[in-house]
Amino acid sequence: MLSQVHEVCSQRTDGEVATYIPQLAYAPPEAFGIGLATLDGHVYETGDSRLGFSIQSVSKPFVYALALADHGLEGVLQRIGVEPTGDPFNSITVDEETARPFNPMVNAGAIVAASLVKGTGVEEKFERIRNALSAFAGRELTLDERVYNSENETGDRNRAIAYFMRTMGALEGDVDEVLEVYFKQCSLLVTARDLAVMSATLSNGGRNPVTGEVAIEPEHVSRVLAVMSTCGMYDYAGEWMYRVGLPAKSGVSGGIAVALSQRLGIGLYSPRLDRRGNSVRGIAACEELSQRLGLHVLRAD
Ligand code: GLN
């Protein structure tokens, strides 16, 4: 069935590979992989499911999970809101009343989440993030240096967001250090298979179904899935919930992680994006899978 969905959705050739981070422009536009992991530890895969790409914004829910582990629900809620914005992912806004970014799935909120990760200095913080995401994936993830350098060289929009947040009192600490951690987290290399296992770990209450390792305490899982449901697909989050109906997070390299609590995780990769920055084939495949498998979380039957 995964192969059928892959074949049907391969017909979509619209969309554009992201170029605003120059290194992303080298992604093979036709690449398309799907992985699906069940809670008994089975991983089903088709297409380019083992092709590496930088995780980009799909890192956000997992780093948010780490911030929750480090500071608890109330501690994190004081610093990052949980309201969808309807704005693009890179918009330079904070909730002025509370001096918090609106949610952890847009860049502003993700930069604050990265700043909340405990550790001294960039290396220790980034290592904690790399280890946490590796526990979700069930294998050791590594940094794509070229993507990191490329993003660092061209990351002025994120610098603007971070410095703006500092003037608002929303971001504390050394801004350049926080940005370095954030750019590095976005440059971790993953595959569609990894995203399937990472999502299935969330679906499995925080325990990786392949390795058995606990990546996040169960008490935090529903919060991570909640922000994915309401804010995970940028300004497409509403229509996504309407059509597909699953907690998910997308990224500009073309990855999507999808988690259905108590059932499964899906990972997708296809680098051509629609105008909101979501993978065209990834969305199409999720719609197909949701319909064929009856996965909408609000289904009535
Ligand atoms: N690293 C990217 C950025 O901050 C992540 C954005 C994304 O994937 N939407 O611009």
Boltz pocket constraint, residues with backbone or C-beta under 6 A from the ligand:
constraints:
  - pocket:
      binder: B
      contacts: [[A, 55], [A, 56], [A, 57], [A, 58], [A, 89], [A, 90], [A, 107], [A, 151], [A, 158], [A, 182], [A, 186], [A, 250], [A, 251], [A, 252], [A, 253], [A, 277]]
      max_distance: 6.0
